Amino acid sequence: MNGIQTPKWKSQLSYSARGEILCTMPNIAVILKNDEKLKNIVFNEMKNTIEVIGKVPWRDYSGGWSSMDFACFEL
């Protein structure tokens, strides 16, 4: 054992036969709800848009989701 604990929420994810996390909408929802670095990304139902309500790894201000956010999020 390497001494690094895996968060319990990761057991809710779907994995491929090779152990890779599958790119599915349910997995994305679980990750956004639980990952400490991404928890400030939310969906605003009133505006029907994605918003950042706090700090994320690539920026430290709130505001609407942009093409820059998509590019940084994909990395």
Buried (B, 14 or more C-beta within 10 A) or exposed (E): EEEEEEEEEEEBBEEEEEEEBEEEEEBEEBBBEBEEEBBBBBEEEEEEEBBBEEEBEEBEEEEEBEEEBEEEBEE
